[in-house]
């Protein structure tokens, strides 16, 4: 026969029952996706993205509620059966912690979906969702690799980021079903960084980062100190190359606007996976030359950066590494473009995504052939959206006097409502 719980044990059990009731009541609200984003916001997400996301989040919420009910039953039983008190206390603690993990997951995606707060933003972000998928499909589909759905969202800050599809989320057992890509407000209508982030996803799925690292190591084989500096940057360099192959020089100019802070452009924080901004910008300019484009606006950008941020202004311990690296930039750019991609049977990314398609000459040809309709036609938006981003970014970057007009043209084009397909 089970002994009756002592008064103090009954008090503890009653408090556990109270706690579990509180957290269970809060967790029950998680089963309604509209607790985190409005029905209108969810409706603005394409079905192929929103449905698997809501399904995954719903599963996490239901599992949390089940865990809470178990904890509540144990706490209730412990009021009359002291042998269950330890298990009840442990169960309530596990439930509390899982609640926080699930809440973090749901709040993240709720905030992302809710960033589609106006018709213009909904149109822009849906366009970015589509271009992100298109950028990955061009290389993953031929390799037989499934293309993950994408959820773009807008947020503050300087640089974009990605929560890759397939990674474990904050809640144990929950795998991210979509690539969630943050686009910062200052680059929303010049979204070359979108393709840097899809480059991270592609590099992961196609096993490309290791190949880029090996290419860097071969170039710097005779410079072990430089190799130790450059090799850990392979992931970010691969993503920069992917963005370059989609949007050309526009990606280089946009990158410089992010890294061109005088306080940080010459700094090398240990452990930072991003190249020093000074080298990263120059490598982007070197990519333009390695692609065979000859002279162009990248030369003026590089000269302007060197004048504004001379290597002599760097910390002495970093300055020598910057100056020594400069001589290797042409070889590094060529090596990164030629790095084989294991998932493509050893073909280079540049062989799949021909950089000639986003050269200034090719973009000028696109501008002539599309004419004014490029910025209003659903056909051009659907078939050449990524290259139109490259074109607008190129024109904005190469002509300071005309930049405001190009910025406004891109904003109007991207935020325009797209008629439903007939």
PyMOL commands that set and color helices and strands:
alter all, ss='L'
color gray80, all
select helices_A, chain A and resi 7-31+33-35+39-43+47-78+82-114+119-140+185-187+193-206+209-219+224-247+249-259+277-290+297-308+311-313+316-326+329-338+342-344+349-352+355-358+360-375+378-398+403-415
alter helices_A, ss='H'
color red, helices_A
select strands_A, chain A and resi 149-155+161-163+178-184
alter strands_A, ss='S'
color yellow, strands_A
deselect
rebuild
show_as cartoon
